[in-house]
Amino acid sequence: MSEQTPSQAQQSPQPQPQPEPGRLVLLTTTHRVAPGLLSWPAWETLRGADLVLTGDPGHPQLPPVRQAGVTVEPHTAETVPALARSLAEAAAPGRTVVWIGGVDGDPGLTDALARLAVEGGLDPAPVIELLPGSYDLPGARLLDLVAVMDRLRSPGGCPWDAEQTSASLVKYLVEEAFELVEAIEEGDRESLREELGDVLFQVFFHARIAEEDPEEPFSIDDVAAGLVEKLMYRHPHVFGDADADTPAQVEADWDRLKAAEKQRESAVDGVPLAQPALALAAKLASRARKAALDVPAGTPAAVPTPLTEDTLGQALLGLAAAASHAGLDPETALRTAARHYRTAIRTAEQHP
């Protein structure tokens, strides 16, 4: 075998550099954040892409993206697998293609792309990246609840929801509250989450109805704003320069600030009479104790010894059973006594 001459060696073909693989970027965004509020990596990728595509010509991100000088072309396919293949093929070697995902998340698209990669249906296959362009903030799903509530109450929504008033919903609000209490007492986490949602729905429902009031409308945002102001005002040890190192100090400051805020003249002002009679009686007794008012609470009765949650419950159960046996309604009887007790507290305040 003859050896190559220097001139022949110089003419030997040199390996050609391989182009960079294509890059397919799936850009996800959330409709719960204002359009255009994208992450810096998202903007860099959009502005440096060779091709930007979307399947939704009305996508909320398109106006700000186009305003930033990025050309976005519409792209459709009859099926999800066909869409996956066309996007992968568009990301040819050396090219970056960005797909602005739909607000529904493009169900099945990532699975179809993964199937293409596994089956080796593309040669060469592009690098596929998932790039979150914006994220939901804590509480963002509450915006969805606002939208759902608006849909239910708007023309073409739910006839039953549309005819409800705050008064007609009271019984459901009370029922949902009791169901939440039951879930808490039973320690059922799944029920707790569900019942919290049902109570939250009642809040949004009442706020949506209030928004339609022709004379004094307010929205769920007004409700939330008022709550934020109240919480900050009543927590000066957190949002101000006050000191409160113990729960007892916090509770005392809370009562003092609440009384000043509500301009209450009596210790029993603001105690809702519609609550269950036993809770009403306990609340009135608590208010009288905090105000250092020596007002007898009903007729002295035998107190179980030792007084524990169990012995107290048994005693109350026995009284309820005795009332039933005598044909009396313990709820009505206790509510009547509680009202008299409230009057006695107010009298004691006026004539110390």
C-alpha positions, 0 to 999 in steps of 0.5 A: 500500500502506497503512502499518501503524499502531503498534497493528498493528505491536505485534500482529505475531507474534514469532519463538518461541525454539526449544527446546534439542535433545534429548540422548542420552548413551551411558554406557559402563562397564567390568566390570573396575572395581568398580561405582559407581566412575564418573567425575564427569561420569558421575555429573553426567549421571546425576543430571541426566538426565530419563530413564535407561534400560538393556537389562540389568536385571542390569547391575552398575552398577544397584545403586550408581546406584539407591542414589545416587537415580537411577531406572533403567528397563528398556528393550528392543527386538527389533532394534538398529535399533529400539533406536536409533530408540526411544532417539533418539525418547525424547531429545525436544527439551529432554530428556536421556536416558542409556542405560547400555550393556551389558557387551558394548558393545551391538554395532551400536548406535552404527552404527544411531544414525549411520545414523539421523542420516545418513538424516535419519530423525529431526526434530528429531534429538537430540545424541548423546554417548558418555560413558565412565563408567569406564576399564580400568586397566593390566592390567585384562584379566588379570581376564578371564584369571582368569575364563576360567581359572576357567570352564575348571576349574569344573564344566561347563567343559573336561574336559581342563583340569579333569583337569590337574595341575601335574605333567602341565603341565610338558612344556607349560610347557617347550614354551611357553618354548622357543617364546617363545625362538624368537619372540624369536630370530627377531624375530617381533613377532606370534609374540612377543605370542602366545607371551608369552600362552601362557606367561602362560596356563601361569602362570595355569593352575598358579596356578588348580590351586594354588588348589584344593589342600586343604592349602596353597592359593594364588591368582594374587593370592598369586603376584603379591603375592609377586612384588611384594614380591620385586621391591621388596626386590631393588631398594632403589636404586629403592624404598629409599635404596640406591645402584646407578648401574651394571648391575654394581652392580645385579646384585651387590646382587641376588645378595647380597640373593637369597642372604640371602633364600634363606639359601643356604650355597653359591654353587651353591644354587638353580641348577636342575639340570633346565635344559638342560645347556649352560645349566646348565654356564654358570650353574655357571661364572658362580656359581663366578666370582662367588664367586672360586672357582678350580675347574677347569671340565672338561678344558682344550680348544682355545678358538677364536681369536678367541672370538666368538659365531660361533666358539664356536657352531661349536666347540660344534656340532663337539663335538656332531657328534663326539659323535653320530658316536661314538654319545654323547649330548652333553646327557647327557655335559655334564649329568654333567660339570656335576653333578661340577663342582657337587660340586667347587665345594661342596668348594672352598667347604668346604675353601678 
